[in-house]
């Protein structure tokens, strides 16, 4: 091939790649513009006041397309599919308890995004902020509001495979004292101190005593439910094959996702409940793979997200394994149910 022909081939290749790049940018821009437009048949959303101290409300991240997409919104807990009030505060992940919220946000930069965690008061005003070292994944607040936790992916971006790394932090919302990673805790496995460079933690859920928490620990290709002690800085393994635990309001059970042999590697989980006293597992009625940290609506019902037309929809099912799953809200994720007293 002559030099001239080689130049022509190279020039054509550059033009094709440039065309692909431009098309990709235009497609992304058009999709972003569509997301700013209200979709037909979607839930009505209006601006207003959202309070974390109003009992009987479900507060969540609104994913309905339109000007209020990604904002923290509120509906009556008895009418989760009803008209929404949007706060103007945008979060990727959100949770609240005792008039205290945690909001994980993206900060868009010219080259790449960074992430942060905001601690919010009952009126969603910022009280403090912390850097988050990766893509936000899970968020929780303790029942008393004293502690908040978040998990981020610092390597990889999915729990489905094995090639990922997480960082989980816990902050005292009263003093601002931050535990930047649970990997500094002493791990007790099978009654003995355990160390391994591959240990990962994610999905914190808190007990009411402002000391005990539960989370997932992964090591050597297996996952474990751990009970953490904030005073002793220890993490003790309790049960194998538990991910994204969620403690029931009465403190007796854990709702979680469990990897079930034979399922697709991209959709490997089923929802279960674990009795902490007996370690007896109960499969829940949801037959689809749930990649979420479920939320307890009350002592009898868990709520979780599944993929939907506009990102995710919320479903509920009985915590005792009976009944059938029911969709309660479209285009919504990260729900919190505000009880009496905030």
ZALUMNU-578644 format. One line per field, with one value per residue (C-alpha): x, y, z; residue in three letters; residue number from 1; chain. Coordinates in Angstrom, 3 decimals. Each point is the difference from the previous one (the first is absolute). Example, Ala and Ser with C-alpha at 12.3 -4.5 7.8 and 13.67 -1.06 7.14 Angstrom:
BEGIN
east = [12.300|1.370]
north = [-4.500|3.440]
up = [7.800|-0.660]
residuo = [ALA|SER]
num = [1|2]
cadena = [A|A]
END
This chain:
BEGIN
east = [0.000|1.396|0.569|-2.857|-2.445|1.085|-0.649|-3.460|-0.843|1.192|-1.977|-3.149|0.468|0.381|-3.158|-1.975|1.150|-0.801|-3.462|-0.599|1.149|-2.268|-2.949|0.596|0.135|-3.181|-1.791|1.010|-1.036|-3.377|-0.586|0.911|-2.468|-2.734|0.631|-0.757|-3.422|-2.968|-0.990|-3.610|-1.714|2.688|-0.743|-0.765|2.902|-0.044|2.460|-0.640|1.212|1.284|0.561|1.726|-2.056|-3.433|-1.290|-1.989|2.048|2.197|3.039|2.051|2.031|-2.372|1.027|-2.958|1.173|-0.465|1.527|-0.104|1.809|2.448|-1.446|-0.985|-3.784|-2.821|-3.410|-2.418|1.138|-3.597|0.044|3.543|-1.169|-1.639|1.061|3.542|1.486|3.593|2.535|2.559|2.751|1.540|1.505|1.306|-0.741|-2.064|-1.148|-1.350|-0.957|-0.734|-0.157|3.507|0.762|3.001|0.195|2.686|0.603|2.018|2.016|0.361|3.402|1.415|1.948|-1.562|-2.502|0.772|-2.357|-0.975|-2.232|-2.204|-1.490|-3.367|-2.304|-3.766|-0.494|2.628|2.481|3.648|1.606|3.324|1.644|2.611|1.913|-1.036|2.848|-2.048|-3.413|-2.692|-1.775|-1.694|-1.032|-1.532|-0.732|-0.304|-3.480|1.072|1.531|3.383|1.898|-0.026|1.754|0.704|1.650|1.730|1.571|3.706|0.722|-2.620|-3.629|-2.175|-0.558|-0.909|3.585|3.045|2.296|-0.996|1.160|-2.047|0.648|-2.493|0.072|-1.927|-0.306|-1.230|-2.450|0.237|3.781|1.027|2.444|0.504|0.952|1.216|0.094|-1.229|3.102|1.767|-2.311|1.227|-1.785|-1.034|-0.809|-0.918|1.129|3.482|1.626|-0.033|2.170|0.050|0.907|-3.172|-2.548|-2.855|-2.957|-3.284|-3.653|-0.060|-3.221|-0.202|-1.541|-1.635|2.751|2.369|2.657|-1.021|-0.213|-0.151|1.610|1.295|3.625|1.519|3.209|1.382|-3.008|-2.596|-2.246|-0.929|-2.389|2.067|-1.066|2.042|0.816|0.744|1.582|2.282|0.586|-0.667|-1.893|-1.143|-1.288|-3.456|-1.283|1.231|-1.426|-1.616|0.168|-1.442|-1.625|-2.871|-0.981|-3.706|-1.458|-0.347|3.645|-0.704|0.412|2.188|-1.369|2.713|0.867|1.459|1.895|-1.872|1.892|-1.175|-1.106|1.569|3.260|-1.561|-3.117|1.119|-2.054|-3.255|-1.468|0.103|-0.646|2.254|-1.119|2.918|-0.827|-0.153|1.809|-2.934|-0.397|-3.342|-0.210|-2.295|-2.657|1.917|1.315|1.988|3.625|0.162|3.182|-0.997|0.228|-3.614|-1.806|-2.461|-3.302|-1.013|0.716|-1.938|0.858|3.176|0.328|2.622|0.802|-0.055|0.899|-2.776|-0.644|1.462|2.733|-1.698|-3.373|-0.781|-1.602|-1.052|-0.407|-0.637|2.986|-1.308|0.170|-3.763|-2.104|1.125|2.206|-1.829|1.250|-0.714|1.724|1.537|3.187|1.181|2.915|1.634|-3.201|-0.269|-3.167|-0.349|-1.492|-1.385|2.785|1.860]
north = [0.000|3.403|2.759|1.962|-2.895|-0.567|3.648|-0.220|-3.108|1.734|3.129|-2.056|-1.842|3.280|1.379|-3.141|0.117|3.705|-0.695|-2.710|2.320|2.813|-2.373|-1.322|3.514|1.007|-3.165|0.569|3.647|-0.918|-2.598|2.539|2.466|-2.664|-0.667|3.647|-0.383|-1.401|-3.403|-0.777|-2.010|0.705|1.020|3.697|1.785|3.560|2.066|0.377|-0.581|-3.430|-0.685|-2.941|0.670|-0.606|-3.430|-2.096|0.997|-1.925|2.030|-1.213|0.894|0.954|-1.545|1.163|1.883|3.723|3.010|-1.721|-3.217|-1.207|2.337|-1.187|-0.182|-0.895|-1.699|-1.298|-3.471|-1.143|1.213|-0.644|0.247|3.381|3.557|0.840|3.005|0.635|1.748|1.312|-2.057|-2.552|-3.280|-3.207|-1.871|1.162|-1.192|1.621|-0.718|2.111|3.240|-0.607|-0.789|-1.145|0.983|-1.373|2.385|0.265|3.160|0.341|1.166|0.915|-3.263|-2.344|-0.098|-0.032|-1.025|1.182|-0.879|2.695|-0.282|1.768|1.344|-0.507|2.784|-1.524|2.741|-1.023|-0.505|-1.446|-1.609|-2.667|-1.156|-3.393|-1.852|-1.664|-0.646|0.087|-3.283|-0.276|2.449|-0.350|2.024|-1.544|-0.026|2.770|2.125|0.004|-2.002|-0.053|-2.439|-0.238|-2.423|0.885|-2.016|0.847|-2.708|-1.501|1.082|-3.039|-2.550|-2.673|-1.018|-0.399|2.680|2.931|1.787|2.084|2.547|0.362|2.940|0.841|3.498|1.248|2.701|1.741|0.330|-0.338|-2.800|-2.131|-3.651|0.137|-3.764|-3.081|-1.808|1.353|-2.012|-3.237|-2.924|-3.019|-3.013|-3.385|1.268|1.019|3.209|0.083|2.022|0.041|2.677|-0.691|0.888|2.246|1.428|1.458|0.576|1.212|-0.186|1.297|-1.241|2.411|-0.084|2.392|-2.680|-3.077|-0.189|-2.720|-0.092|-2.307|-1.124|-1.701|-2.015|-2.966|-0.027|-0.252|2.517|0.117|1.874|1.771|1.598|3.125|1.689|3.724|0.136|-3.018|0.562|-3.682|-1.842|-3.542|-2.393|-1.475|-1.681|-0.790|1.185|3.241|3.247|3.454|-0.755|2.073|-0.275|-0.165|2.763|-2.456|-1.044|-3.709|-0.694|0.871|0.381|-0.616|-1.215|-3.499|-1.516|-3.098|-2.688|-0.521|3.576|2.276|1.640|3.349|-0.595|-2.375|1.107|-0.775|1.859|-1.775|0.799|-1.288|-0.505|1.286|-2.196|-3.301|0.905|-1.596|1.227|0.728|0.572|2.888|-0.161|2.178|-2.319|2.634|0.888|3.030|2.069|2.379|0.492|-0.567|2.372|-1.079|1.825|-1.490|-3.238|-2.012|1.499|0.692|2.423|-0.199|1.277|-1.866|1.378|2.015|2.065|3.149|-1.551|-1.890|-0.782|-0.842|-3.282|-1.444|-3.543|-1.745|-0.634|-3.455|-1.385|-0.011|2.020|1.430|2.951|3.213|3.081|3.047|2.821|0.591|1.943|0.014|-1.324|0.394|0.159|0.944|-0.336|2.778|-1.291|1.965|2.012|0.332]
up = [0.000|-0.969|2.516|-1.585|0.408|3.573|0.717|-1.541|2.071|3.166|-0.835|-0.607|3.284|1.878|-1.627|0.891|3.623|0.187|-1.382|2.574|2.781|-1.170|-0.337|3.504|1.440|-1.852|1.141|3.627|-0.247|-1.506|2.714|2.693|-1.527|-0.022|3.675|0.708|-1.651|1.902|-1.408|-0.861|2.683|2.576|3.594|0.525|1.714|1.358|2.005|3.698|3.517|0.991|3.681|1.664|3.125|-1.537|1.065|-2.418|-3.045|-2.417|-1.033|-2.961|-3.084|-2.804|-3.339|-2.087|-3.091|0.230|1.754|3.400|-0.970|2.716|2.628|3.457|-0.067|2.369|-0.179|2.623|1.062|-0.486|-3.627|-1.305|-3.621|0.583|-0.913|1.063|1.724|-1.127|2.221|-2.475|1.696|-2.382|1.212|-1.548|3.235|2.958|3.403|3.165|3.605|3.062|-2.026|-1.381|-3.636|-2.000|-3.666|-2.325|-2.894|-3.193|-0.602|-3.766|-1.192|-3.395|-0.253|2.554|2.846|3.692|2.780|3.459|2.929|1.520|3.489|-0.073|2.682|0.098|-2.573|-2.323|0.786|-0.094|3.415|-1.137|-3.023|-0.643|-3.047|-1.383|-1.765|-2.753|-1.544|2.749|0.607|3.430|2.742|3.451|3.157|3.461|1.614|2.405|-2.749|1.710|-2.623|-3.778|-2.325|-3.691|-2.407|-3.271|-2.782|-0.199|-2.587|-2.313|-0.025|0.665|2.757|-2.544|-0.799|2.200|-1.449|2.184|3.117|2.434|2.720|2.846|2.413|3.175|1.445|3.364|-1.081|3.387|0.272|-3.634|0.866|-3.113|-0.329|-3.636|-0.497|1.846|-1.209|3.091|2.279|1.565|-1.664|2.073|-2.182|1.503|3.382|-1.163|-1.183|-3.799|-2.368|-3.788|-2.552|-2.020|2.703|-1.200|1.938|-1.243|0.876|3.621|2.035|3.583|3.246|2.440|2.634|-1.858|0.208|-2.000|-3.762|-2.628|-3.442|-2.707|0.021|-3.044|-0.033|-1.963|-2.324|2.797|1.751|3.690|2.222|2.636|3.271|0.586|3.311|-0.273|3.457|-0.295|-3.745|-0.723|-2.749|0.849|-2.676|0.679|-3.167|-3.507|-3.330|1.168|-1.998|0.627|3.380|1.372|3.667|0.850|2.217|2.897|-0.398|-0.366|-3.727|-2.937|-3.530|-2.576|-3.458|-0.301|-2.921|-1.142|-1.951|-3.563|-0.651|-2.604|1.055|-0.953|2.115|2.770|3.006|1.780|2.977|3.365|3.658|2.787|3.606|2.070|3.001|-1.898|-3.269|-1.826|-3.599|-1.621|-3.784|-0.867|-2.705|-2.474|-2.761|-1.904|0.722|2.308|0.033|2.769|3.743|1.002|2.365|2.691|-0.368|3.357|1.892|-2.583|-3.407|-1.976|-2.917|-2.747|-3.476|-3.309|-3.450|-1.642|-3.105|1.575|2.142|2.814|1.553|3.625|1.063|3.341|1.278|3.309|2.264|0.942|-3.544|-0.581|-2.428|-3.329|-0.995|-0.838|-1.811|2.122|-1.878|-3.429|-0.747|3.607|2.041|3.454|2.071|3.661|2.051|2.563|3.229|2.960|1.569|-3.314]
residuo = [UNK|UNK|UNK|UNK|UNK|UNK|UNK|UNK|UNK|UNK|UNK|UNK|UNK|UNK|UNK|UNK|UNK|UNK|UNK|UNK|UNK|UNK|UNK|UNK|UNK|UNK|UNK|UNK|UNK|UNK|UNK|UNK|UNK|UNK|UNK|UNK|UNK|UNK|UNK|UNK|UNK|UNK|UNK|UNK|UNK|UNK|UNK|UNK|UNK|UNK|UNK|UNK|UNK|UNK|UNK|UNK|UNK|UNK|UNK|UNK|UNK|UNK|UNK|UNK|UNK|UNK|UNK|UNK|UNK|UNK|UNK|UNK|UNK|UNK|UNK|UNK|UNK|UNK|UNK|UNK|UNK|UNK|UNK|UNK|UNK|UNK|UNK|UNK|UNK|UNK|UNK|UNK|UNK|UNK|UNK|UNK|UNK|UNK|UNK|UNK|UNK|UNK|UNK|UNK|UNK|UNK|UNK|UNK|UNK|UNK|UNK|UNK|UNK|UNK|UNK|UNK|UNK|UNK|UNK|UNK|UNK|UNK|UNK|UNK|UNK|UNK|UNK|UNK|UNK|UNK|UNK|UNK|UNK|UNK|UNK|UNK|UNK|UNK|UNK|UNK|UNK|UNK|UNK|UNK|UNK|UNK|UNK|UNK|UNK|UNK|UNK|UNK|UNK|UNK|UNK|UNK|UNK|UNK|UNK|UNK|UNK|UNK|UNK|UNK|UNK|UNK|UNK|UNK|UNK|UNK|UNK|UNK|UNK|UNK|UNK|UNK|UNK|UNK|UNK|UNK|UNK|UNK|UNK|UNK|UNK|UNK|UNK|UNK|UNK|UNK|UNK|UNK|UNK|UNK|UNK|UNK|UNK|UNK|UNK|UNK|UNK|UNK|UNK|UNK|UNK|UNK|UNK|UNK|UNK|UNK|UNK|UNK|UNK|UNK|UNK|UNK|UNK|UNK|UNK|UNK|UNK|UNK|UNK|UNK|UNK|UNK|UNK|UNK|UNK|UNK|UNK|UNK|UNK|UNK|UNK|UNK|UNK|UNK|UNK|UNK|UNK|UNK|UNK|UNK|UNK|UNK|UNK|UNK|UNK|UNK|UNK|UNK|UNK|UNK|UNK|UNK|UNK|UNK|UNK|UNK|UNK|UNK|UNK|UNK|UNK|UNK|UNK|UNK|UNK|UNK|UNK|UNK|UNK|UNK|UNK|UNK|UNK|UNK|UNK|UNK|UNK|UNK|UNK|UNK|UNK|UNK|UNK|UNK|UNK|UNK|UNK|UNK|UNK|UNK|UNK|UNK|UNK|UNK|UNK|UNK|UNK|UNK|UNK|UNK|UNK|UNK|UNK|UNK|UNK|UNK|UNK|UNK|UNK|UNK|UNK|UNK|UNK|UNK|UNK|UNK|UNK|UNK|UNK|UNK|UNK|UNK|UNK|UNK|UNK|UNK|UNK|UNK|UNK|UNK|UNK|UNK|UNK|UNK|UNK|UNK|UNK|UNK]
num = [1|2|3|4|5|6|7|8|9|10|11|12|13|14|15|16|17|18|19|20|21|22|23|24|25|26|27|28|29|30|31|32|33|34|35|36|37|38|39|40|41|42|43|44|45|46|47|48|49|50|51|52|53|54|55|56|57|58|59|60|61|62|63|64|65|66|67|68|69|70|71|72|73|74|75|76|77|78|79|80|81|82|83|84|85|86|87|88|89|90|91|92|93|94|95|96|97|98|99|100|101|102|103|104|105|106|107|108|109|110|111|112|113|114|115|116|117|118|119|120|121|122|123|124|125|126|127|128|129|130|131|132|133|134|135|136|137|138|139|140|141|142|143|144|145|146|147|148|149|150|151|152|153|154|155|156|157|158|159|160|161|162|163|164|165|166|167|168|169|170|171|172|173|174|175|176|177|178|179|180|181|182|183|184|185|186|187|188|189|190|191|192|193|194|195|196|197|198|199|200|201|202|203|204|205|206|207|208|209|210|211|212|213|214|215|216|217|218|219|220|221|222|223|224|225|226|227|228|229|230|231|232|233|234|235|236|237|238|239|240|241|242|243|244|245|246|247|248|249|250|251|252|253|254|255|256|257|258|259|260|261|262|263|264|265|266|267|268|269|270|271|272|273|274|275|276|277|278|279|280|281|282|283|284|285|286|287|288|289|290|291|292|293|294|295|296|297|298|299|300|301|302|303|304|305|306|307|308|309|310|311|312|313|314|315|316|317|318|319|320|321|322|323|324|325|326|327|328|329|330|331|332|333|334|335|336|337|338|339|340|341|342]
cadena = [A|A|A|A|A|A|A|A|A|A|A|A|A|A|A|A|A|A|A|A|A|A|A|A|A|A|A|A|A|A|A|A|A|A|A|A|A|A|A|A|A|A|A|A|A|A|A|A|A|A|A|A|A|A|A|A|A|A|A|A|A|A|A|A|A|A|A|A|A|A|A|A|A|A|A|A|A|A|A|A|A|A|A|A|A|A|A|A|A|A|A|A|A|A|A|A|A|A|A|A|A|A|A|A|A|A|A|A|A|A|A|A|A|A|A|A|A|A|A|A|A|A|A|A|A|A|A|A|A|A|A|A|A|A|A|A|A|A|A|A|A|A|A|A|A|A|A|A|A|A|A|A|A|A|A|A|A|A|A|A|A|A|A|A|A|A|A|A|A|A|A|A|A|A|A|A|A|A|A|A|A|A|A|A|A|A|A|A|A|A|A|A|A|A|A|A|A|A|A|A|A|A|A|A|A|A|A|A|A|A|A|A|A|A|A|A|A|A|A|A|A|A|A|A|A|A|A|A|A|A|A|A|A|A|A|A|A|A|A|A|A|A|A|A|A|A|A|A|A|A|A|A|A|A|A|A|A|A|A|A|A|A|A|A|A|A|A|A|A|A|A|A|A|A|A|A|A|A|A|A|A|A|A|A|A|A|A|A|A|A|A|A|A|A|A|A|A|A|A|A|A|A|A|A|A|A|A|A|A|A|A|A|A|A|A|A|A|A|A|A|A|A|A|A|A|A|A|A|A|A|A|A|A|A|A|A|A|A|A|A|A|A]
END
